[in-house]
Amino acid sequence: MRAPGVGSWTRFYLVTWKARLAGRNAWDTGESRRAYTEVMASREYEVVLTHEEGGGYSVTVPALPGCVSQGETREEALAMIREAIEVYLESLEAHGDPIPGPVEIERVTVSA
């Protein structure tokens, strides 16, 4: 089980070092292999959260056109967009479409 707030690579390194400190071959524990597989099977996407006037949040994924979701709370909106991203990627894979690469996000300032 993943510790809250611990990224996949961090978990992999923690598992590996824990095994080494115990004098075991980290790869033979199986847990290191599972952590590495998790790292290689995961992707990160930038999401844009917008607080809606009527309450709740809408969320978009700039790298995945049309991938949107919403939630009553920030946490719910993030959980919903994770699910939407997974379904979006599964659809791309099922149809043999390429997975879009990352987009560059920049903040700009304009005069008011």
N, CA, C and O atoms as CSV, one atom per row, in Angstrom:
chain,resi,resn,atom,element,x,y,z
A,1,MET,N,N,0.844,-1.187,0.000
A,1,MET,CA,C,0.000,0.000,0.000
A,1,MET,C,C,0.883,1.242,0.000
A,1,MET,O,O,1.905,1.284,0.685
A,2,ARG,N,N,0.493,2.235,-0.757
A,2,ARG,CA,C,1.280,3.458,-0.884
A,2,ARG,C,C,1.001,4.389,0.287
A,2,ARG,O,O,-0.148,4.582,0.685
A,3,ALA,N,N,2.069,4.963,0.832
A,3,ALA,CA,C,1.918,5.951,1.895
A,3,ALA,C,C,1.377,7.241,1.296
A,3,ALA,O,O,1.779,7.619,0.196
A,4,PRO,N,N,0.463,7.934,2.002
A,4,PRO,CA,C,-0.087,9.176,1.463
A,4,PRO,C,C,1.004,10.205,1.201
A,4,PRO,O,O,1.888,10.414,2.033
A,5,GLY,N,N,0.935,10.844,0.042
A,5,GLY,CA,C,1.876,11.908,-0.277
A,5,GLY,C,C,3.246,11.441,-0.739
A,5,GLY,O,O,4.133,12.263,-0.971
A,6,VAL,N,N,3.431,10.132,-0.874
A,6,VAL,CA,C,4.725,9.620,-1.310
A,6,VAL,C,C,4.622,9.272,-2.781
A,6,VAL,O,O,3.798,8.445,-3.171
A,7,GLY,N,N,5.466,9.907,-3.610
A,7,GLY,CA,C,5.467,9.651,-5.036
A,7,GLY,C,C,6.032,8.281,-5.356
A,7,GLY,O,O,6.676,7.655,-4.515
A,8,SER,N,N,5.788,7.814,-6.577
A,8,SER,CA,C,6.199,6.478,-6.981
A,8,SER,C,C,7.705,6.269,-6.898
A,8,SER,O,O,8.155,5.244,-6.387
A,9,TRP,N,N,8.498,7.232,-7.395
A,9,TRP,CA,C,9.949,7.083,-7.332
A,9,TRP,C,C,10.441,7.097,-5.897
A,9,TRP,O,O,11.335,6.332,-5.536
A,10,THR,N,N,9.866,7.960,-5.080
A,10,THR,CA,C,10.266,8.015,-3.676
A,10,THR,C,C,9.986,6.679,-3.000
A,10,THR,O,O,10.815,6.170,-2.246
A,11,ARG,N,N,8.815,6.115,-3.273
A,11,ARG,CA,C,8.466,4.815,-2.696
A,11,ARG,C,C,9.456,3.752,-3.144
A,11,ARG,O,O,9.895,2.938,-2.331
A,12,PHE,N,N,9.816,3.745,-4.431
A,12,PHE,CA,C,10.772,2.769,-4.955
A,12,PHE,C,C,12.101,2.852,-4.208
A,12,PHE,O,O,12.646,1.830,-3.791
A,13,TYR,N,N,12.622,4.072,-4.041
A,13,TYR,CA,C,13.896,4.233,-3.341
A,13,TYR,C,C,13.799,3.840,-1.871
A,13,TYR,O,O,14.717,3.225,-1.329
A,14,LEU,N,N,12.695,4.192,-1.228
A,14,LEU,CA,C,12.526,3.816,0.179
A,14,LEU,C,C,12.481,2.302,0.350
A,14,LEU,O,O,13.111,1.760,1.258
A,15,VAL,N,N,11.748,1.627,-0.506
A,15,VAL,CA,C,11.644,0.163,-0.438
A,15,VAL,C,C,13.009,-0.471,-0.670
A,15,VAL,O,O,13.404,-1.400,0.035
A,16,THR,N,N,13.725,0.045,-1.670
A,16,THR,CA,C,15.040,-0.506,-2.006
A,16,THR,C,C,16.025,-0.327,-0.862
A,16,THR,O,O,16.729,-1.271,-0.501
A,17,TRP,N,N,16.087,0.865,-0.288
A,17,TRP,CA,C,17.024,1.111,0.811
A,17,TRP,C,C,16.643,0.349,2.070
A,17,TRP,O,O,17.521,-0.104,2.805
A,18,LYS,N,N,15.367,0.203,2.328
A,18,LYS,CA,C,14.921,-0.566,3.492
A,18,LYS,C,C,15.408,-2.009,3.379
A,18,LYS,O,O,15.878,-2.585,4.361
A,19,ALA,N,N,15.297,-2.589,2.198
A,19,ALA,CA,C,15.763,-3.961,1.996
A,19,ALA,C,C,17.278,-4.050,2.141
A,19,ALA,O,O,17.790,-4.983,2.761
A,20,ARG,N,N,17.996,-3.086,1.573
A,20,ARG,CA,C,19.455,-3.097,1.679
A,20,ARG,C,C,19.921,-2.996,3.131
A,20,ARG,O,O,20.845,-3.693,3.549
A,21,LEU,N,N,19.263,-2.115,3.891
A,21,LEU,CA,C,19.635,-1.961,5.299
A,21,LEU,C,C,19.382,-3.243,6.090
A,21,LEU,O,O,20.066,-3.516,7.076
A,22,ALA,N,N,18.410,-4.014,5.655
A,22,ALA,CA,C,18.110,-5.283,6.326
A,22,ALA,C,C,19.006,-6.409,5.813
A,22,ALA,O,O,18.887,-7.554,6.250
A,23,GLY,N,N,19.911,-6.074,4.876
A,23,GLY,CA,C,20.849,-7.068,4.375
A,23,GLY,C,C,20.267,-7.985,3.313
A,23,GLY,O,O,20.824,-9.049,3.044
A,24,ARG,N,N,19.151,-7.588,2.702
A,24,ARG,CA,C,18.529,-8.410,1.669
A,24,ARG,C,C,18.782,-7.797,0.303
A,24,ARG,O,O,19.038,-6.599,0.177
A,25,ASN,N,N,18.706,-8.641,-0.716
A,25,ASN,CA,C,18.763,-8.146,-2.083
A,25,ASN,C,C,17.430,-7.461,-2.358
A,25,ASN,O,O,16.381,-8.105,-2.339
A,26,ALA,N,N,17.472,-6.176,-2.611
A,26,ALA,CA,C,16.253,-5.386,-2.763
A,26,ALA,C,C,15.359,-5.912,-3.879
A,26,ALA,O,O,14.136,-5.906,-3.740
A,27,TRP,N,N,15.944,-6.365,-4.976
A,27,TRP,CA,C,15.134,-6.815,-6.107
A,27,TRP,C,C,14.426,-8.125,-5.793
A,27,TRP,O,O,13.327,-8.366,-6.292
A,28,ASP,N,N,15.045,-8.982,-4.963
A,28,ASP,CA,C,14.465,-10.281,-4.635
A,28,ASP,C,C,13.278,-10.187,-3.684
A,28,ASP,O,O,12.543,-11.160,-3.519
A,29,THR,N,N,13.081,-9.036,-3.059
A,29,THR,CA,C,11.971,-8.932,-2.106
A,29,THR,C,C,10.617,-8.916,-2.799
A,29,THR,O,O,9.598,-9.169,-2.157
A,30,GLY,N,N,10.585,-8.625,-4.085
A,30,GLY,CA,C,9.307,-8.544,-4.790
A,30,GLY,C,C,8.686,-7.174,-4.632
A,30,GLY,O,O,8.091,-6.648,-5.573
A,31,GLU,N,N,8.817,-6.588,-3.453
A,31,GLU,CA,C,8.238,-5.267,-3.212
A,31,GLU,C,C,8.949,-4.225,-4.068
A,31,GLU,O,O,8.308,-3.308,-4.581
A,32,SER,N,N,10.270,-4.356,-4.228
A,32,SER,CA,C,11.011,-3.427,-5.080
A,32,SER,C,C,10.559,-3.543,-6.523
A,32,SER,O,O,10.407,-2.538,-7.217
A,33,ARG,N,N,10.343,-4.779,-6.976
A,33,ARG,CA,C,9.870,-4.980,-8.343
A,33,ARG,C,C,8.498,-4.365,-8.550
A,33,ARG,O,O,8.246,-3.745,-9.583
A,34,ARG,N,N,7.602,-4.531,-7.572
A,34,ARG,CA,C,6.256,-3.936,-7.668
A,34,ARG,C,C,6.338,-2.413,-7.677
A,34,ARG,O,O,5.627,-1.759,-8.440
A,35,ALA,N,N,7.203,-1.843,-6.833
A,35,ALA,CA,C,7.355,-0.387,-6.788
A,35,ALA,C,C,7.913,0.133,-8.106
A,35,ALA,O,O,7.477,1.178,-8.589
A,36,TYR,N,N,8.868,-0.579,-8.694
A,36,TYR,CA,C,9.452,-0.160,-9.972
A,36,TYR,C,C,8.401,-0.245,-11.089
A,36,TYR,O,O,8.310,0.653,-11.926
A,37,THR,N,N,7.620,-1.309,-11.097
A,37,THR,CA,C,6.559,-1.471,-12.096
A,37,THR,C,C,5.556,-0.337,-11.980
A,37,THR,O,O,5.072,0.177,-12.989
A,38,GLU,N,N,5.243,0.054,-10.753
A,38,GLU,CA,C,4.320,1.169,-10.528
A,38,GLU,C,C,4.884,2.466,-11.103
A,38,GLU,O,O,4.154,3.253,-11.705
A,39,VAL,N,N,6.171,2.683,-10.917
A,39,VAL,CA,C,6.814,3.889,-11.445
A,39,VAL,C,C,6.735,3.894,-12.963
A,39,VAL,O,O,6.376,4.904,-13.568
A,40,MET,N,N,7.066,2.782,-13.568
A,40,MET,CA,C,7.107,2.721,-15.024
A,40,MET,C,C,5.712,2.748,-15.641
A,40,MET,O,O,5.562,3.103,-16.810
A,41,ALA,N,N,4.702,2.382,-14.880
A,41,ALA,CA,C,3.340,2.340,-15.404
A,41,ALA,C,C,2.567,3.619,-15.111
A,41,ALA,O,O,1.391,3.716,-15.462
A,42,SER,N,N,3.190,4.587,-14.486
A,42,SER,CA,C,2.462,5.799,-14.132
A,42,SER,C,C,2.893,6.969,-15.012
A,42,SER,O,O,3.992,6.987,-15.564
A,43,ARG,N,N,2.003,7.931,-15.122
A,43,ARG,CA,C,2.273,9.161,-15.869
A,43,ARG,C,C,1.794,10.328,-15.018
A,43,ARG,O,O,0.886,10.182,-14.200
A,44,GLU,N,N,2.406,11.472,-15.215
A,44,GLU,CA,C,1.961,12.682,-14.517
A,44,GLU,C,C,1.423,13.674,-15.529
A,44,GLU,O,O,1.974,13.830,-16.618
A,45,TYR,N,N,0.337,14.345,-15.158
A,45,TYR,CA,C,-0.260,15.367,-16.006
A,45,TYR,C,C,-0.545,16.616,-15.197
A,45,TYR,O,O,-0.947,16.542,-14.036
A,46,GLU,N,N,-0.334,17.760,-15.820
A,46,GLU,CA,C,-0.718,19.035,-15.216
A,46,GLU,C,C,-2.233,19.161,-15.369
A,46,GLU,O,O,-2.778,18.878,-16.436
A,47,VAL,N,N,-2.906,19.581,-14.311
A,47,VAL,CA,C,-4.342,19.818,-14.383
A,47,VAL,C,C,-4.622,21.248,-13.958
A,47,VAL,O,O,-3.853,21.848,-13.207
A,48,VAL,N,N,-5.736,21.790,-14.451
A,48,VAL,CA,C,-6.132,23.150,-14.103
A,48,VAL,C,C,-7.443,23.064,-13.333
A,48,VAL,O,O,-8.461,22.615,-13.861
A,49,LEU,N,N,-7.403,23.500,-12.086
A,49,LEU,CA,C,-8.590,23.538,-11.226
A,49,LEU,C,C,-9.200,24.930,-11.291
A,49,LEU,O,O,-8.499,25.929,-11.130
A,50,THR,N,N,-10.500,24.995,-11.528
A,50,THR,CA,C,-11.196,26.271,-11.556
A,50,THR,C,C,-12.313,26.235,-10.527
A,50,THR,O,O,-13.204,25.389,-10.603
A,51,HIS,N,N,-12.269,27.153,-9.563
A,51,HIS,CA,C,-13.329,27.226,-8.563
A,51,HIS,C,C,-14.539,27.865,-9.224
A,51,HIS,O,O,-14.448,28.975,-9.749
A,52,GLU,N,N,-15.663,27.178,-9.202
A,52,GLU,CA,C,-16.876,27.656,-9.869
A,52,GLU,C,C,-17.681,28.558,-8.944
A,52,GLU,O,O,-17.710,28.343,-7.732
A,53,GLU,N,N,-18.335,29.572,-9.514
A,53,GLU,CA,C,-19.128,30.527,-8.726
A,53,GLU,C,C,-20.218,29.849,-7.916
A,53,GLU,O,O,-20.473,30.236,-6.775
A,54,GLY,N,N,-20.853,28.859,-8.478
A,54,GLY,CA,C,-21.937,28.161,-7.785
A,54,GLY,C,C,-21.444,27.126,-6.787
A,54,GLY,O,O,-22.248,26.448,-6.148
A,55,GLY,N,N,-20.134,27.000,-6.650
A,55,GLY,CA,C,-19.549,26.016,-5.749
A,55,GLY,C,C,-18.915,24.880,-6.525
A,55,GLY,O,O,-19.272,24.630,-7.676
A,56,GLY,N,N,-18.003,24.214,-5.916
A,56,GLY,CA,C,-17.319,23.100,-6.554
A,56,GLY,C,C,-16.189,23.556,-7.458
A,56,GLY,O,O,-15.873,24.743,-7.550
A,57,TYR,N,N,-15.597,22.589,-8.114
A,57,TYR,CA,C,-14.448,22.834,-8.983
A,57,TYR,C,C,-14.640,22.106,-10.311
A,57,TYR,O,O,-15.188,21.005,-10.353
A,58,SER,N,N,-14.187,22.726,-11.380
A,58,SER,CA,C,-14.057,22.033,-12.651
A,58,SER,C,C,-12.565,21.825,-12.876
A,58,SER,O,O,-11.742,22.608,-12.402
A,59,VAL,N,N,-12.225,20.768,-13.599
A,59,VAL,CA,C,-10.821,20.426,-13.813
A,59,VAL,C,C,-10.616,20.060,-15.277
A,59,VAL,O,O,-11.414,19.325,-15.857
A,60,THR,N,N,-9.549,20.573,-15.867
A,60,THR,CA,C,-9.182,20.224,-17.232
A,60,THR,C,C,-7.738,19.742,-17.261
A,60,THR,O,O,-6.952,20.022,-16.356
A,61,VAL,N,N,-7.409,19.013,-18.319
A,61,VAL,CA,C,-6.053,18.510,-18.514
A,61,VAL,C,C,-5.558,19.065,-19.845
A,61,VAL,O,O,-5.930,18.548,-20.898
A,62,PRO,N,N,-4.726,20.109,-19.823
A,62,PRO,CA,C,-4.285,20.726,-21.072
A,62,PRO,C,C,-3.645,19.760,-22.073
A,62,PRO,O,O,-3.795,19.947,-23.281
A,63,ALA,N,N,-2.944,18.747,-21.605
A,63,ALA,CA,C,-2.276,17.797,-22.501
A,63,ALA,C,C,-3.243,16.813,-23.146
A,63,ALA,O,O,-2.904,16.161,-24.133
A,64,LEU,N,N,-4.456,16.704,-22.587
A,64,LEU,CA,C,-5.437,15.739,-23.096
A,64,LEU,C,C,-6.715,16.480,-23.476
A,64,LEU,O,O,-7.627,16.590,-22.656
A,65,PRO,N,N,-6.794,16.983,-24.690
A,65,PRO,CA,C,-7.953,17.776,-25.109
A,65,PRO,C,C,-9.281,17.048,-24.869
A,65,PRO,O,O,-9.450,15.890,-25.251
A,66,GLY,N,N,-10.206,17.746,-24.236
A,66,GLY,CA,C,-11.522,17.172,-23.959
A,66,GLY,C,C,-11.598,16.372,-22.670
A,66,GLY,O,O,-12.678,15.913,-22.299
A,67,CYS,N,N,-10.486,16.195,-21.983
A,67,CYS,CA,C,-10.486,15.457,-20.717
A,67,CYS,C,C,-10.815,16.445,-19.601
A,67,CYS,O,O,-9.960,17.225,-19.180
A,68,VAL,N,N,-12.052,16.406,-19.129
A,68,VAL,CA,C,-12.537,17.334,-18.111
A,68,VAL,C,C,-13.327,16.574,-17.056
A,68,VAL,O,O,-13.833,15.481,-17.308
A,69,SER,N,N,-13.423,17.163,-15.883
A,69,SER,CA,C,-14.237,16.588,-14.823
A,69,SER,C,C,-14.594,17.692,-13.841
A,69,SER,O,O,-14.250,18.856,-14.043
A,70,GLN,N,N,-15.285,17.314,-12.783
A,70,GLN,CA,C,-15.661,18.284,-11.759
A,70,GLN,C,C,-15.869,17.563,-10.436
A,70,GLN,O,O,-15.955,16.336,-10.389
A,71,GLY,N,N,-15.949,18.340,-9.361
A,71,GLY,CA,C,-16.206,17.795,-8.041
A,71,GLY,C,C,-16.636,18.892,-7.098
A,71,GLY,O,O,-16.348,20.068,-7.324
A,72,GLU,N,N,-17.321,18.509,-6.047
A,72,GLU,CA,C,-17.798,19.479,-5.056
A,72,GLU,C,C,-16.644,20.085,-4.260
A,72,GLU,O,O,-16.680,21.262,-3.900
A,73,THR,N,N,-15.623,19.274,-3.989
A,73,THR,CA,C,-14.452,19.751,-3.252
A,73,THR,C,C,-13.222,19.595,-4.134
A,73,THR,O,O,-13.255,18.898,-5.149
A,74,ARG,N,N,-12.147,20.244,-3.740
A,74,ARG,CA,C,-10.881,20.120,-4.478
A,74,ARG,C,C,-10.438,18.656,-4.540
A,74,ARG,O,O,-10.030,18.169,-5.594
A,75,GLU,N,N,-10.523,17.961,-3.406
A,75,GLU,CA,C,-10.099,16.565,-3.340
A,75,GLU,C,C,-10.953,15.687,-4.243
A,75,GLU,O,O,-10.432,14.818,-4.941
A,76,GLU,N,N,-12.264,15.911,-4.230
A,76,GLU,CA,C,-13.155,15.126,-5.081
A,76,GLU,C,C,-12.876,15.412,-6.554
A,76,GLU,O,O,-12.861,14.494,-7.374
A,77,ALA,N,N,-12.656,16.673,-6.889
A,77,ALA,CA,C,-12.363,17.040,-8.276
A,77,ALA,C,C,-11.077,16.366,-8.749
A,77,ALA,O,O,-11.016,15.886,-9.881
A,78,LEU,N,N,-10.059,16.324,-7.906
A,78,LEU,CA,C,-8.797,15.681,-8.272
A,78,LEU,C,C,-8.968,14.171,-8.424
A,78,LEU,O,O,-8.393,13.566,-9.329
A,79,ALA,N,N,-9.755,13.566,-7.543
A,79,ALA,CA,C,-10.025,12.123,-7.660
A,79,ALA,C,C,-10.771,11.825,-8.960
A,79,ALA,O,O,-10.478,10.842,-9.641
A,80,MET,N,N,-11.729,12.676,-9.296
A,80,MET,CA,C,-12.516,12.473,-10.505
A,80,MET,C,C,-11.669,12.657,-11.766
A,80,MET,O,O,-11.847,11.925,-12.740
A,81,ILE,N,N,-10.748,13.628,-11.758
A,81,ILE,CA,C,-9.931,13.833,-12.953
A,81,ILE,C,C,-8.921,12.707,-13.113
A,81,ILE,O,O,-8.564,12.359,-14.238
A,82,ARG,N,N,-8.454,12.133,-12.011
A,82,ARG,CA,C,-7.558,10.972,-12.123
A,82,ARG,C,C,-8.270,9.845,-12.865
A,82,ARG,O,O,-7.706,9.217,-13.761
A,83,GLU,N,N,-9.513,9.602,-12.476
A,83,GLU,CA,C,-10.300,8.555,-13.128
A,83,GLU,C,C,-10.541,8.908,-14.599
A,83,GLU,O,O,-10.442,8.041,-15.467
A,84,ALA,N,N,-10.855,10.165,-14.881
A,84,ALA,CA,C,-11.090,10.600,-16.257
A,84,ALA,C,C,-9.833,10.421,-17.111
A,84,ALA,O,O,-9.923,10.011,-18.268
A,85,ILE,N,N,-8.671,10.725,-16.550
A,85,ILE,CA,C,-7.407,10.563,-17.275
A,85,ILE,C,C,-7.179,9.089,-17.595
A,85,ILE,O,O,-6.804,8.745,-18.716
A,86,GLU,N,N,-7.404,8.218,-16.612
A,86,GLU,CA,C,-7.210,6.785,-16.830
A,86,GLU,C,C,-8.113,6.271,-17.954
A,86,GLU,O,O,-7.663,5.517,-18.817
A,87,VAL,N,N,-9.386,6.677,-17.944
A,87,VAL,CA,C,-10.327,6.249,-18.979
A,87,VAL,C,C,-9.913,6.816,-20.340
A,87,VAL,O,O,-9.981,6.116,-21.351
A,88,TYR,N,N,-9.491,8.067,-20.366
A,88,TYR,CA,C,-9.036,8.725,-21.596
A,88,TYR,C,C,-7.871,7.948,-22.200
A,88,TYR,O,O,-7.864,7.656,-23.396
A,89,LEU,N,N,-6.877,7.612,-21.361
A,89,LEU,CA,C,-5.702,6.888,-21.848
A,89,LEU,C,C,-6.061,5.479,-22.307
A,89,LEU,O,O,-5.525,5.000,-23.306
A,90,GLU,N,N,-6.964,4.810,-21.588
A,90,GLU,CA,C,-7.420,3.481,-21.995
A,90,GLU,C,C,-8.093,3.542,-23.363
A,90,GLU,O,O,-7.901,2.650,-24.189
A,91,SER,N,N,-8.877,4.585,-23.605
A,91,SER,CA,C,-9.546,4.752,-24.890
A,91,SER,C,C,-8.537,4.961,-26.010
A,91,SER,O,O,-8.663,4.374,-27.085
A,92,LEU,N,N,-7.530,5.805,-25.755
A,92,LEU,CA,C,-6.495,6.018,-26.763
A,92,LEU,C,C,-5.804,4.704,-27.117
A,92,LEU,O,O,-5.595,4.388,-28.289
A,93,GLU,N,N,-5.456,3.948,-26.080
A,93,GLU,CA,C,-4.769,2.674,-26.286
A,93,GLU,C,C,-5.652,1.690,-27.050
A,93,GLU,O,O,-5.179,1.009,-27.959
A,94,ALA,N,N,-6.931,1.612,-26.685
A,94,ALA,CA,C,-7.860,0.686,-27.338
A,94,ALA,C,C,-8.035,1.002,-28.822
A,94,ALA,O,O,-8.247,0.101,-29.633
A,95,HIS,N,N,-7.945,2.279,-29.171
A,95,HIS,CA,C,-8.120,2.689,-30.562
A,95,HIS,C,C,-6.792,2.796,-31.320
A,95,HIS,O,O,-6.773,3.147,-32.500
A,96,GLY,N,N,-5.699,2.496,-30.643
A,96,GLY,CA,C,-4.393,2.550,-31.286
A,96,GLY,C,C,-3.894,3.965,-31.529
A,96,GLY,O,O,-3.013,4.184,-32.361
A,97,ASP,N,N,-4.456,4.924,-30.805
A,97,ASP,CA,C,-4.035,6.318,-30.958
A,97,ASP,C,C,-2.832,6.605,-30.067
A,97,ASP,O,O,-2.701,6.009,-28.997
A,98,PRO,N,N,-1.948,7.513,-30.496
A,98,PRO,CA,C,-0.778,7.843,-29.672
A,98,PRO,C,C,-1.180,8.633,-28.420
A,98,PRO,O,O,-2.163,9.375,-28.417
A,99,ILE,N,N,-0.398,8.452,-27.374
A,99,ILE,CA,C,-0.614,9.207,-26.140
A,99,ILE,C,C,0.065,10.560,-26.320
A,99,ILE,O,O,1.262,10.616,-26.602
A,100,PRO,N,N,-0.689,11.658,-26.160
A,100,PRO,CA,C,-0.089,12.984,-26.344
A,100,PRO,C,C,1.053,13.240,-25.361
A,100,PRO,O,O,1.021,12.789,-24.216
A,101,GLY,N,N,2.047,13.964,-25.829
A,101,GLY,CA,C,3.160,14.341,-24.970
A,101,GLY,C,C,2.767,15.486,-24.060
A,101,GLY,O,O,1.672,16.036,-24.178
A,102,PRO,N,N,3.655,15.844,-23.157
A,102,PRO,CA,C,3.359,16.932,-22.223
A,102,PRO,C,C,3.245,18.273,-22.949
A,102,PRO,O,O,3.821,18.473,-24.018
A,103,VAL,N,N,2.500,19.167,-22.350
A,103,VAL,CA,C,2.396,20.520,-22.883
A,103,VAL,C,C,3.185,21.437,-21.959
A,103,VAL,O,O,3.400,21.126,-20.788
A,104,GLU,N,N,3.607,22.558,-22.497
A,104,GLU,CA,C,4.344,23.521,-21.697
A,104,GLU,C,C,3.361,24.533,-21.135
A,104,GLU,O,O,2.605,25.153,-21.883
A,105,ILE,N,N,3.371,24.699,-19.830
A,105,ILE,CA,C,2.474,25.633,-19.168
A,105,ILE,C,C,3.311,26.769,-18.609
A,105,ILE,O,O,4.297,26.544,-17.908
A,106,GLU,N,N,2.916,27.966,-18.920
A,106,GLU,CA,C,3.651,29.161,-18.487
A,106,GLU,C,C,2.668,30.171,-17.926
A,106,GLU,O,O,1.533,30.257,-18.393
A,107,ARG,N,N,3.081,30.919,-16.950
A,107,ARG,CA,C,2.260,31.991,-16.373
A,107,ARG,C,C,2.725,33.315,-16.965
A,107,ARG,O,O,3.921,33.602,-17.007
A,108,VAL,N,N,1.770,34.117,-17.422
A,108,VAL,CA,C,2.118,35.421,-17.989
A,108,VAL,C,C,1.397,36.515,-17.212
A,108,VAL,O,O,0.322,36.284,-16.657
A,109,THR,N,N,1.977,37.683,-17.173
A,109,THR,CA,C,1.385,38.840,-16.492
A,109,THR,C,C,1.007,39.875,-17.535
A,109,THR,O,O,1.780,40.174,-18.445
A,110,VAL,N,N,-0.198,40.419,-17.389
A,110,VAL,CA,C,-0.646,41.476,-18.297
A,110,VAL,C,C,-1.083,42.675,-17.452
A,110,VAL,O,O,-1.421,42.531,-16.278
A,111,SER,N,N,-1.070,43.824,-18.050
A,111,SER,CA,C,-1.516,45.010,-17.299
A,111,SER,C,C,-3.029,44.952,-17.137
A,111,SER,O,O,-3.744,44.491,-18.028
A,112,ALA,N,N,-3.508,45.426,-15.990
A,112,ALA,CA,C,-4.934,45.349,-15.684
A,112,ALA,C,C,-5.700,46.549,-16.195
A,112,ALA,O,O,-6.915,46.628,-16.014
